[in-house]
Amino acid sequence: MGWSLGYDSNWGRDIGYGVPATCDHPECNEEIDRGLAYVCGGQPYGGERGCGLYFCGSHLHLSAQRPQLCERCDKSRKAFLAKPDHPEWIEWKLTHESWAQWRAENPEEVAKMKATKEVK
């Protein structure tokens, strides 16, 4: 199984190293991807201790004794809010031929994505 593309039902968004993203820390706009290297908890959905959000290296706390965690999970606090999809990812899903069937099967999601794109 590859980790380039998947779906996180907890946060309702696409994940994987093939998904461009922005660090989920509210004060950061670093461009990353939603691969395992950036996920709080070190596993999809966050594993046992993490929130499952995605952070740049500056916002993940690394330790030999536990998985990589964001500052809130490191202190056992409530998770940050997830940031919206990266504009590059939205454009890809709305235009790339590999997503044609998904677009046909999910017209409501496509409409939301187009509306989000127009707002920016």
Summary of the structure (lengths in Angstrom):
residues: 120
radius of gyration: 14.9
end to end distance: 35.1
largest distance: 46.2
contacts: 334
relative contact order: 0.15
helix: 37%
strand: 18%
